[in-house]
Amino acid sequence: MISLRNVGHRIGNTAILSDVDLDVPKGKVTALIGPNGAGKSTLLTLVGRLQALQAGRIEVDGDDITRTPSHLLARRMAILSQSNPLGSRLRVRELVAFGRWPHHQGRPRPEDAAHVCAALEALDLTPLAERFIEELSGGQRQRAFIAMTFAQGADWLLLDEPLAALDMAHARAVMAKLVGLRATGRSVVVVLHDINHAAAWADHVIALKAGRVVAEGPPAKVFTAPRLGALYDMDLRVTEFEGRPLVLHHL
């Protein structure tokens, strides 16, 4: 479980997160939803220790992240942020292999290569494995970064808008792969702007607005017209498709 207690974050005089108290369940796919500027990405980067924690406490499986050594934390959590700059010319296989660094520390073993091959296969990248990253489309590049987090083999995957630039088929395939990780005991926290992906695939949903948690629970609890209407400040309709909520809006 990821536990957040009284977590706050400010940029200058602006509060990005305020008094966030959450328990993110283990072995589930948890979706973070909410309008732009709600604090979703900031929350994810604080958990992943990409930003320093200013206020409150965050624990991952009972361990305080501010006291956990970086090499141990990297084995426990893999994080994909929105911005993933590349400083050098890399092939897809080389990028994905970076996910194994916390395990081999520069001395890769056959099992590390096996994890890389499995991640490439999972994200439909095996035919592109020897291509340079800059030769890929935006969607292919995004899948390569997702594959890197898969290869890391961490207990927790923290993914910020992983479906950005993906077409409909690949977005569905990625969500199906994330859901499939539950069978291996792994847990996923994912920021999603397409709320119907959250409705269709997530086990647990956390809705944020203006830096505060305004709703959380299973999709059926969070995805109601009144709650979503207040969250996004628009008139929405919620129906059902194959037992899951389906969100519609007026033209």
C-alpha positions in Angstrom: 0.0 0.0 0.0 1.1 3.6 -0.7 0.1 5.8 2.2 0.0 9.6 2.0 -0.6 11.6 5.2 -1.1 15.4 5.2 0.9 15.8 2.0 1.2 19.3 0.7 3.2 21.0 -2.1 3.6 24.6 -3.1 5.2 26.5 -5.9 5.8 30.0 -4.6 2.6 31.1 -3.0 0.5 28.7 -5.0 -0.7 25.5 -3.4 -0.5 22.6 -5.8 -1.5 19.9 -3.2 -3.2 20.5 0.2 -3.6 18.1 3.1 -3.8 15.0 0.9 -4.6 11.8 2.8 -4.7 8.6 0.8 -4.2 4.9 0.9 -3.5 3.5 -2.6 -4.4 -0.2 -2.6 -1.8 -2.8 -3.5 -2.3 -5.3 -6.3 -4.8 -3.0 -8.1 -4.8 -0.6 -11.0 -5.5 2.9 -9.5 -6.4 5.8 -11.8 -5.8 9.4 -10.9 -8.3 11.7 -12.7 -9.2 15.3 -12.6 -8.9 18.6 -14.6 -5.7 20.2 -15.7 -3.8 21.6 -12.7 -5.5 19.3 -10.2 -2.2 18.1 -8.8 -2.2 14.6 -10.3 1.3 14.7 -11.8 2.7 16.4 -8.7 1.3 13.7 -6.5 2.9 11.0 -8.7 6.3 12.7 -8.8 6.3 13.1 -5.0 5.5 9.4 -4.5 8.3 8.6 -7.0 10.6 11.0 -5.2 11.3 13.0 -8.4 10.5 16.0 -6.3 11.3 16.7 -2.7 8.5 16.2 -0.2 7.7 19.6 1.4 5.0 18.6 3.9 3.5 15.4 5.2 4.6 11.8 5.0 4.6 9.1 2.2 5.2 5.5 2.8 5.4 2.7 0.2 4.7 -0.8 1.7 5.4 0.6 5.2 8.7 2.4 4.4 9.1 6.1 4.5 10.3 7.2 1.0 12.5 10.0 2.4 14.5 7.4 4.4 14.6 4.6 1.9 17.9 4.3 -0.1 17.5 5.2 -3.8 18.7 1.9 -5.1 16.1 0.1 -3.0 13.4 2.5 -4.0 14.2 2.0 -7.7 13.7 -1.7 -7.3 10.3 -1.1 -5.7 8.9 1.6 -7.9 9.2 2.4 -11.6 8.0 5.8 -12.7 7.2 7.3 -16.1 6.8 11.1 -16.2 5.2 13.2 -18.9 8.6 14.6 -20.0 11.2 12.0 -21.0 14.2 13.8 -22.6 16.9 11.8 -24.3 20.5 13.0 -24.0 22.1 10.7 -26.6 21.4 8.5 -29.6 19.8 5.3 -28.3 18.2 2.3 -29.9 14.9 1.0 -28.5 16.5 -2.1 -26.9 19.1 0.1 -25.2 16.4 2.4 -23.8 14.3 -0.4 -22.5 17.5 -2.0 -20.9 17.9 1.1 -18.7 15.0 -0.3 -16.7 17.2 -3.1 -15.5 19.9 -0.8 -14.0 18.6 -0.9 -10.4 19.1 -4.7 -10.5 22.5 -5.1 -12.2 24.2 -1.8 -11.5 26.1 -1.9 -14.8 26.8 -5.6 -15.0 23.8 -7.1 -16.9 23.1 -10.8 -16.6 21.1 -13.2 -18.8 18.0 -12.7 -16.7 18.2 -8.9 -17.3 18.2 -9.5 -21.1 15.2 -11.8 -20.7 13.3 -9.0 -18.9 14.1 -6.6 -21.7 13.0 -9.0 -24.4 9.7 -9.7 -22.5 9.1 -5.9 -22.2 9.7 -5.4 -25.9 7.3 -8.2 -26.7 4.6 -6.9 -24.3 4.6 -3.5 -25.9 4.7 -4.8 -29.5 8.2 -3.4 -30.0 10.3 -6.4 -30.9 10.3 -5.5 -34.6 11.6 -2.0 -33.7 14.2 -3.1 -31.1 17.2 -2.0 -33.2 15.7 1.3 -34.4 16.9 4.6 -33.0 14.4 6.3 -30.7 14.4 9.5 -32.8 13.3 7.5 -35.8 10.1 6.4 -34.1 6.7 8.0 -34.2 5.5 9.7 -31.0 3.3 6.7 -30.1 6.1 4.2 -30.7 8.4 6.3 -28.6 5.9 6.4 -25.8 5.5 2.6 -25.9 9.3 2.3 -25.6 9.3 4.3 -22.4 6.5 2.2 -21.0 8.5 -0.9 -21.9 11.4 0.5 -19.9 9.2 0.6 -16.8 7.9 -2.9 -17.5 11.5 -4.2 -17.7 12.3 -2.7 -14.4 10.2 -5.4 -12.7 9.2 -3.1 -9.8 6.3 -3.9 -7.5 4.8 -0.5 -8.3 4.4 1.2 -11.6 3.7 4.9 -11.5 2.7 6.2 -15.0 1.9 9.8 -15.9 -0.4 9.9 -18.9 1.1 6.8 -20.6 -1.6 6.8 -23.3 -0.5 10.1 -24.7 0.2 9.9 -28.4 -1.1 6.3 -28.6 -3.8 5.3 -31.1 -6.9 3.5 -30.0 -5.6 0.0 -30.4 -2.3 0.6 -28.6 -4.0 2.5 -25.8 -6.4 -0.4 -25.2 -3.5 -2.9 -25.4 -1.4 -0.9 -22.9 -4.3 -0.8 -20.4 -4.9 -4.5 -20.8 -1.2 -5.1 -20.1 -1.4 -3.0 -17.0 -4.4 -4.8 -15.7 -2.6 -8.1 -16.4 0.2 -7.1 -14.0 -2.2 -7.7 -11.1 -1.8 -11.4 -11.6 1.9 -11.1 -10.9 1.3 -9.2 -7.7 2.3 -5.9 -9.1 0.4 -2.6 -8.6 -0.2 0.3 -10.9 -0.9 4.0 -10.3 -1.8 5.8 -13.6 -2.7 9.4 -14.5 -5.4 9.3 -17.1 -7.1 12.2 -18.9 -9.5 9.9 -20.8 -11.9 9.1 -18.0 -13.5 6.3 -20.0 -10.2 4.4 -19.9 -10.3 4.9 -16.1 -13.9 3.8 -16.0 -13.2 0.7 -18.1 -10.0 -0.6 -16.6 -9.3 0.8 -13.2 -10.0 -1.0 -9.9 -9.7 2.1 -7.8 -10.1 5.8 -8.8 -8.9 8.9 -7.1 -10.3 12.2 -8.3 -8.4 15.4 -7.5 -9.4 19.0 -8.1 -7.4 22.1 -7.0 -4.9 20.0 -5.2 -7.4 18.1 -3.0 -8.9 14.7 -3.1 -12.6 15.1 -3.9 -13.6 11.5 -4.4 -12.1 8.0 -4.3 -13.3 4.4 -4.6 -14.3 1.9 -7.3 -15.4 3.3 -10.6 -19.1 2.8 -9.9 -18.8 5.0 -6.9 -16.7 7.8 -8.4 -18.2 7.8 -11.9 -21.6 9.4 -11.3 -23.0 12.4 -13.2 -23.1 14.7 -10.2 -19.5 13.9 -9.0 -18.0 14.1 -12.5 -20.0 17.2 -13.3 -18.6 19.0 -10.3 -15.1 17.7 -11.0 -14.9 18.9 -14.5 -17.4 21.8 -14.3 -19.5 20.5 -17.2 -22.7 18.6 -17.9 -21.9 14.9 -18.2 -24.1 11.8 -18.5 -23.0 8.4 -17.1 -24.5 5.3 -18.5 -23.2 1.7 -18.5 -21.5 -0.6 -21.0 -20.6 -4.2 -20.2 -21.0 -3.6 -16.5 -18.7 -0.6 -16.4 -19.5 3.2 -16.3 -19.5 5.0 -19.6 -19.2 8.8 -19.6 -20.9 10.9 -22.3 -21.0 14.6 -22.8 -23.1 16.9 -24.9 -21.8 18.5 -28.1 
